[in-house]
């Protein structure tokens, strides 16, 4: 697993892109694309860009980890 350069949720920008999701979760970019395309994941598609609001991402992580 890759080590994340982010140390807390407060370090994250308001909107995350797919590469940032991969960095935070320590997964590959291709796995991050699979994740953001999955049902129930809080992503938005704007043209060709996929973005994820920080607060919704944090809530998704908390729901999945029970924290």
PQR file with spaces between the fields and no chain letter, atoms N, CA, C, O and H, PARSE charges and radii, in Angstrom:
ATOM       1  N    UNK     1       0.843   -1.165    0.000 -0.4000 1.5000
ATOM       2  CA   UNK     1       0.000    0.000    0.000 -0.0000 2.0000
ATOM       3  C    UNK     1       0.893    1.234    0.000  0.5500 1.7000
ATOM       4  O    UNK     1       1.868    1.306    0.748 -0.5500 1.4000
ATOM       5  N    UNK     2       0.547    2.213   -0.853 -0.4000 1.5000
ATOM       6  CA   UNK     2       1.297    3.461   -0.894 -0.0000 2.0000
ATOM       7  C    UNK     2       0.970    4.293    0.343  0.5500 1.7000
ATOM       8  O    UNK     2      -0.155    4.270    0.842 -0.5500 1.4000
ATOM       9  H    UNK     2      -0.245    2.154   -1.461  0.4000 1.0000
ATOM      10  N    UNK     3       1.969    5.028    0.829 -0.4000 1.5000
ATOM      11  CA   UNK     3       1.737    5.912    1.971 -0.0000 2.0000
ATOM      12  C    UNK     3       1.108    7.205    1.476  0.5500 1.7000
ATOM      13  O    UNK     3       1.574    7.792    0.500 -0.5500 1.4000
ATOM      14  H    UNK     3       2.883    5.046    0.424  0.4000 1.0000
ATOM      15  N    UNK     4       0.063    7.645    2.137 -0.4000 1.5000
ATOM      16  CA   UNK     4      -0.641    8.860    1.759 -0.0000 2.0000
ATOM      17  C    UNK     4       0.157   10.086    2.170  0.5500 1.7000
ATOM      18  O    UNK     4       0.776   10.105    3.234 -0.5500 1.4000
ATOM      19  H    UNK     4      -0.316    7.168    2.930  0.4000 1.0000
ATOM      20  N    UNK     5       0.141   11.110    1.321 -0.4000 1.5000
ATOM      21  CA   UNK     5       0.801   12.362    1.674 -0.0000 2.0000
ATOM      22  C    UNK     5      -0.096   13.223    2.550  0.5500 1.7000
ATOM      23  O    UNK     5       0.356   14.227    3.101 -0.5500 1.4000
ATOM      24  H    UNK     5      -0.361   11.094    0.457  0.4000 1.0000
ATOM      25  N    UNK     6      -1.353   12.846    2.684 -0.4000 1.5000
ATOM      26  CA   UNK     6      -2.293   13.566    3.533 -0.0000 2.0000
ATOM      27  C    UNK     6      -2.286   12.962    4.926  0.5500 1.7000
ATOM      28  O    UNK     6      -2.371   11.743    5.074 -0.5500 1.4000
ATOM      29  H    UNK     6      -1.720   12.030    2.236  0.4000 1.0000
ATOM      30  N    UNK     7      -2.187   13.797    5.944 -0.4000 1.5000
ATOM      31  CA   UNK     7      -2.108   13.325    7.324 -0.0000 2.0000
ATOM      32  C    UNK     7      -3.440   13.403    8.054  0.5500 1.7000
ATOM      33  O    UNK     7      -3.639   12.708    9.050 -0.5500 1.4000
ATOM      34  H    UNK     7      -2.118   14.788    5.823  0.4000 1.0000
ATOM      35  N    UNK     8      -4.357   14.241    7.572 -0.4000 1.5000
ATOM      36  CA   UNK     8      -5.677   14.337    8.181 -0.0000 2.0000
ATOM      37  C    UNK     8      -6.670   14.778    7.117  0.5500 1.7000
ATOM      38  O    UNK     8      -6.290   15.233    6.039 -0.5500 1.4000
ATOM      39  H    UNK     8      -4.195   14.806    6.762  0.4000 1.0000
ATOM      40  N    UNK     9      -7.942   14.634    7.440 -0.4000 1.5000
ATOM      41  CA   UNK     9      -8.976   15.068    6.507 -0.0000 2.0000
ATOM      42  C    UNK     9      -8.893   16.562    6.250  0.5500 1.7000
ATOM      43  O    UNK     9      -9.268   17.028    5.174 -0.5500 1.4000
ATOM      44  H    UNK     9      -8.252   14.264    8.316  0.4000 1.0000
ATOM      45  N    UNK    10      -8.404   17.319    7.227 -0.4000 1.5000
ATOM      46  CA   UNK    10      -8.284   18.766    7.074 -0.0000 2.0000
ATOM      47  C    UNK    10      -7.255   19.153    6.016  0.5500 1.7000
ATOM      48  O    UNK    10      -7.302   20.265    5.490 -0.5500 1.4000
ATOM      49  H    UNK    10      -8.099   16.941    8.101  0.4000 1.0000
ATOM      50  N    UNK    11      -6.328   18.254    5.697 -0.4000 1.5000
ATOM      51  CA   UNK    11      -5.319   18.520    4.666 -0.0000 2.0000
ATOM      52  C    UNK    11      -5.891   18.414    3.252  0.5500 1.7000
ATOM      53  O    UNK    11      -5.276   18.881    2.294 -0.5500 1.4000
ATOM      54  H    UNK    11      -6.289   17.351    6.124  0.4000 1.0000
ATOM      55  N    UNK    12      -7.055   17.805    3.127 -0.4000 1.5000
ATOM      56  CA   UNK    12      -7.648   17.588    1.809 -0.0000 2.0000
ATOM      57  C    UNK    12      -8.293   18.863    1.279  0.5500 1.7000
ATOM      58  O    UNK    12      -8.835   19.653    2.051 -0.5500 1.4000
ATOM      59  H    UNK    12      -7.554   17.426    3.906  0.4000 1.0000
ATOM      60  N    UNK    13      -8.236   19.065   -0.044 -0.4000 1.5000
ATOM      61  CA   UNK    13      -8.951   20.209   -0.628 -0.0000 2.0000
ATOM      62  C    UNK    13     -10.462   19.968   -0.587  0.5500 1.7000
ATOM      63  O    UNK    13     -10.910   18.852   -0.325 -0.5500 1.4000
ATOM      64  H    UNK    13      -7.796   18.423   -0.671  0.4000 1.0000
ATOM      65  N    UNK    14     -11.237   21.011   -0.845 -0.4000 1.5000
ATOM      66  CA   UNK    14     -12.700   20.878   -0.818 -0.0000 2.0000
ATOM      67  C    UNK    14     -13.209   19.867   -1.833  0.5500 1.7000
ATOM      68  O    UNK    14     -14.178   19.156   -1.568 -0.5500 1.4000
ATOM      69  H    UNK    14     -10.873   21.918   -1.058  0.4000 1.0000
ATOM      70  N    UNK    15     -12.569   19.795   -2.986 -0.4000 1.5000
ATOM      71  CA   UNK    15     -12.934   18.836   -4.027 -0.0000 2.0000
ATOM      72  C    UNK    15     -11.714   17.992   -4.355  0.5500 1.7000
ATOM      73  O    UNK    15     -10.611   18.508   -4.529 -0.5500 1.4000
ATOM      74  H    UNK    15     -11.782   20.373   -3.202  0.4000 1.0000
ATOM      75  N    UNK    16     -11.931   16.683   -4.437 -0.4000 1.5000
ATOM      76  CA   UNK    16     -10.839   15.762   -4.738 -0.0000 2.0000
ATOM      77  C    UNK    16     -11.021   15.199   -6.138  0.5500 1.7000
ATOM      78  O    UNK    16     -12.148   15.001   -6.593 -0.5500 1.4000
ATOM      79  H    UNK    16     -12.828   16.263   -4.295  0.4000 1.0000
ATOM      80  N    UNK    17      -9.913   14.944   -6.816 -0.4000 1.5000
ATOM      81  CA   UNK    17      -9.988   14.260   -8.102 -0.0000 2.0000
ATOM      82  C    UNK    17      -9.629   12.785   -7.891  0.5500 1.7000
ATOM      83  O    UNK    17      -9.345   12.361   -6.771 -0.5500 1.4000
ATOM      84  H    UNK    17      -8.998   15.106   -6.447  0.4000 1.0000
ATOM      85  N    UNK    18      -9.645   12.030   -8.953 -0.4000 1.5000
ATOM      86  CA   UNK    18      -9.416   10.581   -8.845 -0.0000 2.0000
ATOM      87  C    UNK    18      -8.021   10.275   -8.315  0.5500 1.7000
ATOM      88  O    UNK    18      -7.857    9.360   -7.507 -0.5500 1.4000
ATOM      89  H    UNK    18      -9.876   12.374   -9.863  0.4000 1.0000
ATOM      90  N    UNK    19      -7.015   11.022   -8.753 -0.4000 1.5000
ATOM      91  CA   UNK    19      -5.658   10.776   -8.262 -0.0000 2.0000
ATOM      92  C    UNK    19      -5.555   11.036   -6.762  0.5500 1.7000
ATOM      93  O    UNK    19      -4.860   10.311   -6.050 -0.5500 1.4000
ATOM      94  H    UNK    19      -7.148   11.765   -9.408  0.4000 1.0000
ATOM      95  N    UNK    20      -6.235   12.057   -6.291 -0.4000 1.5000
ATOM      96  CA   UNK    20      -6.223   12.347   -4.854 -0.0000 2.0000
ATOM      97  C    UNK    20      -6.900   11.231   -4.069  0.5500 1.7000
ATOM      98  O    UNK    20      -6.425   10.855   -2.997 -0.5500 1.4000
ATOM      99  H    UNK    20      -6.799   12.646   -6.871  0.4000 1.0000
ATOM     100  N    UNK    21      -7.995   10.700   -4.585 -0.4000 1.5000
ATOM     101  CA   UNK    21      -8.676    9.573   -3.932 -0.0000 2.0000
ATOM     102  C    UNK    21      -7.712    8.396   -3.843  0.5500 1.7000
ATOM     103  O    UNK    21      -7.616    7.745   -2.802 -0.5500 1.4000
ATOM     104  H    UNK    21      -8.380   11.006   -5.455  0.4000 1.0000
ATOM     105  N    UNK    22      -6.997    8.122   -4.935 -0.4000 1.5000
ATOM     106  CA   UNK    22      -6.024    7.029   -4.946 -0.0000 2.0000
ATOM     107  C    UNK    22      -4.937    7.268   -3.900  0.5500 1.7000
ATOM     108  O    UNK    22      -4.552    6.347   -3.179 -0.5500 1.4000
ATOM     109  H    UNK    22      -7.075    8.651   -5.780  0.4000 1.0000
ATOM     110  N    UNK    23      -4.445    8.499   -3.818 -0.4000 1.5000
ATOM     111  CA   UNK    23      -3.391    8.824   -2.850 -0.0000 2.0000
ATOM     112  C    UNK    23      -3.875    8.650   -1.415  0.5500 1.7000
ATOM     113  O    UNK    23      -3.173    8.069   -0.587 -0.5500 1.4000
ATOM     114  H    UNK    23      -4.758    9.247   -4.403  0.4000 1.0000
ATOM     115  N    UNK    24      -5.064    9.148   -1.122 -0.4000 1.5000
ATOM     116  CA   UNK    24      -5.606    9.071    0.239 -0.0000 2.0000
ATOM     117  C    UNK    24      -5.814    7.620    0.666  0.5500 1.7000
ATOM     118  O    UNK    24      -5.477    7.243    1.788 -0.5500 1.4000
ATOM     119  H    UNK    24      -5.635    9.619   -1.794  0.4000 1.0000
ATOM     120  N    UNK    25      -6.368    6.816   -0.231 -0.4000 1.5000
ATOM     121  CA   UNK    25      -6.687    5.429    0.109 -0.0000 2.0000
ATOM     122  C    UNK    25      -5.518    4.470   -0.100  0.5500 1.7000
ATOM     123  O    UNK    25      -5.583    3.314    0.318 -0.5500 1.4000
ATOM     124  H    UNK    25      -6.642    7.123   -1.142  0.4000 1.0000
ATOM     125  N    UNK    26      -4.447    4.944   -0.744 -0.4000 1.5000
ATOM     126  CA   UNK    26      -3.292    4.082   -0.983 -0.0000 2.0000
ATOM     127  C    UNK    26      -3.578    2.995   -2.002  0.5500 1.7000
ATOM     128  O    UNK    26      -3.108    1.864   -1.875 -0.5500 1.4000
ATOM     129  H    UNK    26      -4.394    5.883   -1.083  0.4000 1.0000
ATOM     130  N    UNK    27      -4.364    3.358   -3.025 -0.4000 1.5000
ATOM     131  CA   UNK    27      -4.708    2.406   -4.083 -0.0000 2.0000
ATOM     132  C    UNK    27      -4.228    2.943   -5.422  0.5500 1.7000
ATOM     133  O    UNK    27      -3.832    4.104   -5.526 -0.5500 1.4000
ATOM     134  H    UNK    27      -4.745    4.277   -3.128  0.4000 1.0000
ATOM     135  N    UNK    28      -4.263    2.109   -6.433 -0.4000 1.5000
ATOM     136  CA   UNK    28      -3.844    2.541   -7.760 -0.0000 2.0000
ATOM     137  C    UNK    28      -4.890    3.475   -8.370  0.5500 1.7000
ATOM     138  O    UNK    28      -6.043    3.514   -7.941 -0.5500 1.4000
ATOM     139  H    UNK    28      -4.584    1.166   -6.349  0.4000 1.0000
ATOM     140  N    UNK    29      -4.461    4.210   -9.362 -0.4000 1.5000
ATOM     141  CA   UNK    29      -5.387    5.122  -10.043 -0.0000 2.0000
ATOM     142  C    UNK    29      -6.507    4.346  -10.722  0.5500 1.7000
ATOM     143  O    UNK    29      -7.657    4.786  -10.714 -0.5500 1.4000
ATOM     144  H    UNK    29      -3.524    4.178   -9.711  0.4000 1.0000
ATOM     145  N    UNK    30      -6.187    3.199  -11.309 -0.4000 1.5000
ATOM     146  CA   UNK    30      -7.234    2.416  -11.976 -0.0000 2.0000
ATOM     147  C    UNK    30      -8.264    1.904  -10.974  0.5500 1.7000
ATOM     148  O    UNK    30      -9.457    1.879  -11.278 -0.5500 1.4000
ATOM     149  H    UNK    30      -5.253    2.842  -11.316  0.4000 1.0000
ATOM     150  N    UNK    31      -7.826    1.497   -9.785 -0.4000 1.5000
ATOM     151  CA   UNK    31      -8.762    1.066   -8.735 -0.0000 2.0000
ATOM     152  C    UNK    31      -9.605    2.253   -8.259  0.5500 1.7000
ATOM     153  O    UNK    31     -10.786    2.094   -7.950 -0.5500 1.4000
ATOM     154  H    UNK    31      -6.857    1.518   -9.538  0.4000 1.0000
ATOM     155  N    UNK    32      -8.997    3.438   -8.202 -0.4000 1.5000
ATOM     156  CA   UNK    32      -9.741    4.632   -7.801 -0.0000 2.0000
ATOM     157  C    UNK    32     -10.828    4.951   -8.828  0.5500 1.7000
ATOM     158  O    UNK    32     -11.929    5.355   -8.454 -0.5500 1.4000
ATOM     159  H    UNK    32      -8.038    3.567   -8.453  0.4000 1.0000
ATOM     160  N    UNK    33     -10.534    4.774  -10.109 -0.4000 1.5000
ATOM     161  CA   UNK    33     -11.563    4.979  -11.139 -0.0000 2.0000
ATOM     162  C    UNK    33     -12.705    3.981  -10.971  0.5500 1.7000
ATOM     163  O    UNK    33     -13.872    4.347  -11.116 -0.5500 1.4000
ATOM     164  H    UNK    33      -9.640    4.446  -10.413  0.4000 1.0000
ATOM     165  N    UNK    34     -12.384    2.736  -10.670 -0.4000 1.5000
ATOM     166  CA   UNK    34     -13.435    1.739  -10.405 -0.0000 2.0000
ATOM     167  C    UNK    34     -14.293    2.174   -9.223  0.5500 1.7000
ATOM     168  O    UNK    34     -15.519    2.077   -9.267 -0.5500 1.4000
ATOM     169  H    UNK    34     -11.437    2.439  -10.552  0.4000 1.0000
ATOM     170  N    UNK    35     -13.646    2.649   -8.175 -0.4000 1.5000
ATOM     171  CA   UNK    35     -14.348    3.057   -6.970 -0.0000 2.0000
ATOM     172  C    UNK    35     -15.289    4.230   -7.232  0.5500 1.7000
ATOM     173  O    UNK    35     -16.455    4.181   -6.843 -0.5500 1.4000
ATOM     174  H    UNK    35     -12.649    2.728   -8.139  0.4000 1.0000
ATOM     175  N    UNK    36     -14.799    5.280   -7.886 -0.4000 1.5000
ATOM     176  CA   UNK    36     -15.639    6.456   -8.103 -0.0000 2.0000
ATOM     177  C    UNK    36     -16.783    6.177   -9.063  0.5500 1.7000
ATOM     178  O    UNK    36     -17.755    6.931   -9.110 -0.5500 1.4000
ATOM     179  H    UNK    36     -13.851    5.319   -8.202  0.4000 1.0000
ATOM     180  N    UNK    37     -16.673    5.099   -9.828 -0.4000 1.5000
ATOM     181  CA   UNK    37     -17.751    4.711  -10.745 -0.0000 2.0000
ATOM     182  C    UNK    37     -18.758    3.770  -10.099  0.5500 1.7000
ATOM     183  O    UNK    37     -19.793    3.468  -10.692 -0.5500 1.4000
ATOM     184  H    UNK    37     -15.883    4.487   -9.790  0.4000 1.0000
ATOM     185  N    UNK    38     -18.466    3.308   -8.898 -0.4000 1.5000
ATOM     186  CA   UNK    38     -19.341    2.333   -8.248 -0.0000 2.0000
ATOM     187  C    UNK    38     -20.558    3.009   -7.618  0.5500 1.7000
ATOM     188  O    UNK    38     -20.522    4.184   -7.253 -0.5500 1.4000
ATOM     189  H    UNK    38     -17.625    3.554   -8.416  0.4000 1.0000
ATOM     190  N    UNK    39     -21.624    2.240   -7.503 -0.4000 1.5000
ATOM     191  CA   UNK    39     -22.861    2.739   -6.903 -0.0000 2.0000
ATOM     192  C    UNK    39     -22.623    3.098   -5.445  0.5500 1.7000
ATOM     193  O    UNK    39     -21.955    2.363   -4.717 -0.5500 1.4000
ATOM     194  H    UNK    39     -21.653    1.286   -7.800  0.4000 1.0000
ATOM     195  N    UNK    40     -23.162    4.209   -5.030 -0.4000 1.5000
ATOM     196  CA   UNK    40     -23.049    4.613   -3.642 -0.0000 2.0000
ATOM     197  C    UNK    40     -21.840    5.462   -3.319  0.5500 1.7000
ATOM     198  O    UNK    40     -21.735    5.984   -2.210 -0.5500 1.4000
ATOM     199  H    UNK    40     -23.705    4.806   -5.621  0.4000 1.0000
ATOM     200  N    UNK    41     -20.924    5.612   -4.260 -0.4000 1.5000
ATOM     201  CA   UNK    41     -19.760    6.462   -4.010 -0.0000 2.0000
ATOM     202  C    UNK    41     -20.104    7.889   -4.418  0.5500 1.7000
ATOM     203  O    UNK    41     -20.663    8.095   -5.496 -0.5500 1.4000
ATOM     204  H    UNK    41     -21.009    5.188   -5.162  0.4000 1.0000
ATOM     205  N    UNK    42     -19.786    8.879   -3.586 -0.4000 1.5000
ATOM     206  CA   UNK    42     -20.224   10.264   -3.816 -0.0000 2.0000
ATOM     207  C    UNK    42     -19.389   11.046   -4.826  0.5500 1.7000
ATOM     208  O    UNK    42     -18.686   11.985   -4.452 -0.5500 1.4000
ATOM     209  H    UNK    42     -19.332    8.712   -2.711  0.4000 1.0000
ATOM     210  N    UNK    43     -19.458   10.671   -6.089 -0.4000 1.5000
ATOM     211  CA   UNK    43     -18.682   11.385   -7.100 -0.0000 2.0000
ATOM     212  C    UNK    43     -19.599   12.172   -8.029  0.5500 1.7000
ATOM     213  O    UNK    43     -20.770   11.837   -8.206 -0.5500 1.4000
ATOM     214  H    UNK    43     -20.029    9.908   -6.393  0.4000 1.0000
ATOM     215  N    UNK    44     -19.042   13.217   -8.612 -0.4000 1.5000
ATOM     216  CA   UNK    44     -19.749   14.052   -9.570 -0.0000 2.0000
ATOM     217  C    UNK    44     -18.961   14.061  -10.866  0.5500 1.7000
ATOM     218  O    UNK    44     -17.733   14.148  -10.852 -0.5500 1.4000
ATOM     219  H    UNK    44     -18.090   13.489   -8.467  0.4000 1.0000
ATOM     220  N    UNK    45     -19.659   13.972  -11.977 -0.4000 1.5000
ATOM     221  CA   UNK    45     -18.982   14.058  -13.262 -0.0000 2.0000
ATOM     222  C    UNK    45     -19.292   15.416  -13.865  0.5500 1.7000
ATOM     223  O    UNK    45     -20.454   15.758  -14.089 -0.5500 1.4000
ATOM     224  H    UNK    45     -20.657   13.901  -11.988  0.4000 1.0000
ATOM     225  N    UNK    46     -18.250   16.184  -14.127 -0.4000 1.5000
ATOM     226  CA   UNK    46     -18.357   17.499  -14.747 -0.0000 2.0000
ATOM     227  C    UNK    46     -17.591   17.464  -16.056  0.5500 1.7000
ATOM     228  O    UNK    46     -16.367   17.596  -16.075 -0.5500 1.4000
ATOM     229  H    UNK    46     -17.306   15.906  -13.945  0.4000 1.0000
ATOM     230  N    UNK    47     -18.314   17.285  -17.144 -0.4000 1.5000
ATOM     231  CA   UNK    47     -17.642   17.102  -18.431 -0.0000 2.0000
ATOM     232  C    UNK    47     -16.871   15.802  -18.381  0.5500 1.7000
ATOM     233  O    UNK    47     -17.446   14.741  -18.139 -0.5500 1.4000
ATOM     234  H    UNK    47     -19.308   17.177  -17.128  0.4000 1.0000
ATOM     235  N    UNK    48     -15.579   15.879  -18.610 -0.4000 1.5000
ATOM     236  CA   UNK    48     -14.718   14.697  -18.551 -0.0000 2.0000
ATOM     237  C    UNK    48     -14.100   14.489  -17.180  0.5500 1.7000
ATOM     238  O    UNK    48     -13.422   13.488  -16.948 -0.5500 1.4000
ATOM     239  H    UNK    48     -15.112   16.741  -18.807  0.4000 1.0000
ATOM     240  N    UNK    49     -14.328   15.431  -16.265 -0.4000 1.5000
ATOM     241  CA   UNK    49     -13.711   15.358  -14.935 -0.0000 2.0000
ATOM     242  C    UNK    49     -14.630   14.654  -13.948  0.5500 1.7000
ATOM     243  O    UNK    49     -15.854   14.775  -14.009 -0.5500 1.4000
ATOM     244  H    UNK    49     -14.878   16.245  -16.453  0.4000 1.0000
ATOM     245  N    UNK    50     -14.013   13.924  -13.047 -0.4000 1.5000
ATOM     246  CA   UNK    50     -14.728   13.305  -11.939 -0.0000 2.0000
ATOM     247  C    UNK    50     -14.182   13.941  -10.673  0.5500 1.7000
ATOM     248  O    UNK    50     -12.976   13.931  -10.430 -0.5500 1.4000
ATOM     249  H    UNK    50     -13.019   13.826  -12.998  0.4000 1.0000
ATOM     250  N    UNK    51     -15.089   14.497   -9.864 -0.4000 1.5000
ATOM     251  CA   UNK    51     -14.672   15.104   -8.608 -0.0000 2.0000
ATOM     252  C    UNK    51     -15.499   14.540   -7.461  0.5500 1.7000
ATOM     253  O    UNK    51     -16.601   14.027   -7.652 -0.5500 1.4000
ATOM     254  H    UNK    51     -16.069   14.504  -10.062  0.4000 1.0000
ATOM     255  N    UNK    52     -14.938   14.650   -6.275 -0.4000 1.5000
ATOM     256  CA   UNK    52     -15.583   14.125   -5.076 -0.0000 2.0000
ATOM     257  C    UNK    52     -15.508   15.206   -3.996  0.5500 1.7000
ATOM     258  O    UNK    52     -14.414   15.629   -3.622 -0.5500 1.4000
ATOM     259  H    UNK    52     -14.042   15.067   -6.120  0.4000 1.0000
ATOM     260  N    UNK    53     -16.656   15.655   -3.495 -0.4000 1.5000
ATOM     261  CA   UNK    53     -16.624   16.624   -2.407 -0.0000 2.0000
ATOM     262  C    UNK    53     -15.989   16.017   -1.151  0.5500 1.7000
ATOM     263  O    UNK    53     -16.320   14.895   -0.766 -0.5500 1.4000
ATOM     264  H    UNK    53     -17.545   15.312   -3.799  0.4000 1.0000
ATOM     265  N    UNK    54     -15.082   16.753   -0.520 -0.4000 1.5000
ATOM     266  CA   UNK    54     -14.345   16.260    0.648 -0.0000 2.0000
ATOM     267  C    UNK    54     -15.277   15.751    1.739  0.5500 1.7000
ATOM     268  O    UNK    54     -15.081   14.645    2.243 -0.5500 1.4000
ATOM     269  H    UNK    54     -14.813   17.664   -0.833  0.4000 1.0000
ATOM     270  N    UNK    55     -16.272   16.523    2.111 -0.4000 1.5000
ATOM     271  CA   UNK    55     -17.145   16.135    3.223 -0.0000 2.0000
ATOM     272  C    UNK    55     -17.889   14.829    2.929  0.5500 1.7000
ATOM     273  O    UNK    55     -18.046   13.990    3.815 -0.5500 1.4000
ATOM     274  H    UNK    55     -16.431   17.421    1.703  0.4000 1.0000
ATOM     275  N    UNK    56     -18.339   14.662    1.702 -0.4000 1.5000
ATOM     276  CA   UNK    56     -19.025   13.420    1.338 -0.0000 2.0000
ATOM     277  C    UNK    56     -18.060   12.239    1.302  0.5500 1.7000
ATOM     278  O    UNK    56     -18.430   11.121    1.660 -0.5500 1.4000
ATOM     279  H    UNK    56     -18.211   15.343    0.982  0.4000 1.0000
ATOM     280  N    UNK    57     -16.825   12.487    0.869 -0.4000 1.5000
ATOM     281  CA   UNK    57     -15.818   11.432    0.876 -0.0000 2.0000
ATOM     282  C    UNK    57     -15.518   10.993    2.299  0.5500 1.7000
ATOM     283  O    UNK    57     -15.463    9.796    2.583 -0.5500 1.4000
ATOM     284  H    UNK    57     -16.525   13.395    0.577  0.4000 1.0000
ATOM     285  N    UNK    58     -15.323   11.957    3.198 -0.4000 1.5000
ATOM     286  CA   UNK    58     -15.041   11.652    4.602 -0.0000 2.0000
ATOM     287  C    UNK    58     -16.190   10.861    5.208  0.5500 1.7000
ATOM     288  O    UNK    58     -15.962    9.890    5.929 -0.5500 1.4000
ATOM     289  H    UNK    58     -15.368   12.929    2.967  0.4000 1.0000
ATOM     290  N    UNK    59     -17.412   11.265    4.924 -0.4000 1.5000
ATOM     291  CA   UNK    59     -18.581   10.541    5.449 -0.0000 2.0000
ATOM     292  C    UNK    59     -18.633    9.126    4.883  0.5500 1.7000
ATOM     293  O    UNK    59     -18.962    8.190    5.610 -0.5500 1.4000
ATOM     294  H    UNK    59     -17.597   12.053    4.338  0.4000 1.0000
ATOM     295  N    UNK    60     -18.316    8.950    3.602 -0.4000 1.5000
ATOM     296  CA   UNK    60     -18.305    7.623    2.971 -0.0000 2.0000
ATOM     297  C    UNK    60     -17.287    6.728    3.669  0.5500 1.7000
ATOM     298  O    UNK    60     -17.579    5.569    3.965 -0.5500 1.4000
ATOM     299  H    UNK    60     -18.048    9.711    3.011  0.4000 1.0000
ATOM     300  N    UNK    61     -16.093    7.261    3.932 -0.4000 1.5000
ATOM     301  CA   UNK    61     -15.051    6.492    4.618 -0.0000 2.0000
ATOM     302  C    UNK    61     -15.538    6.093    6.009  0.5500 1.7000
ATOM     303  O    UNK    61     -15.368    4.945    6.420 -0.5500 1.4000
ATOM     304  H    UNK    61     -15.856    8.202    3.691  0.4000 1.0000
ATOM     305  N    UNK    62     -16.133    7.020    6.723 -0.4000 1.5000
ATOM     306  CA   UNK    62     -16.619    6.721    8.084 -0.0000 2.0000
ATOM     307  C    UNK    62     -17.704    5.648    8.070  0.5500 1.7000
ATOM     308  O    UNK    62     -17.731    4.785    8.948 -0.5500 1.4000
ATOM     309  H    UNK    62     -16.270    7.952    6.389  0.4000 1.0000
ATOM     310  N    UNK    63     -18.587    5.694    7.095 -0.4000 1.5000
ATOM     311  CA   UNK    63     -19.631    4.670    6.996 -0.0000 2.0000
ATOM     312  C    UNK    63     -19.021    3.301    6.689  0.5500 1.7000
ATOM     313  O    UNK    63     -19.455    2.285    7.231 -0.5500 1.4000
ATOM     314  H    UNK    63     -18.565    6.395    6.382  0.4000 1.0000
ATOM     315  N    UNK    64     -18.031    3.283    5.831 -0.4000 1.5000
ATOM     316  CA   UNK    64     -17.414    2.011    5.438 -0.0000 2.0000
ATOM     317  C    UNK    64     -16.531    1.413    6.535  0.5500 1.7000
ATOM     318  O    UNK    64     -16.376    0.196    6.626 -0.5500 1.4000
ATOM     319  H    UNK    64     -17.677    4.108    5.391  0.4000 1.0000
ATOM     320  N    UNK    65     -15.956    2.286    7.362 -0.4000 1.5000
ATOM     321  CA   UNK    65     -15.046    1.780    8.401 -0.0000 2.0000
ATOM     322  C    UNK    65     -15.689    1.721    9.775  0.5500 1.7000
ATOM     323  O    UNK    65     -15.115    1.168   10.713 -0.5500 1.4000
ATOM     324  H    UNK    65     -16.082    3.275    7.288  0.4000 1.0000
ATOM     325  N    UNK    66     -16.889    2.294    9.894 -0.4000 1.5000
ATOM     326  CA   UNK    66     -17.566    2.277   11.174 -0.0000 2.0000
ATOM     327  C    UNK    66     -16.991    3.274   12.165  0.5500 1.7000
ATOM     328  O    UNK    66     -17.157    3.119   13.375 -0.5500 1.4000
ATOM     329  H    UNK    66     -17.355    2.743    9.132  0.4000 1.0000
ATOM     330  N    UNK    67     -16.304    4.314   11.649 -0.4000 1.5000
ATOM     331  CA   UNK    67     -15.683    5.322   12.524 -0.0000 2.0000
ATOM     332  C    UNK    67     -16.300    6.655   12.320  0.5500 1.7000
ATOM     333  O    UNK    67     -15.906    7.624   12.969 -0.5500 1.4000
ATOM     334  H    UNK    67     -16.168    4.440   10.666  0.4000 1.0000
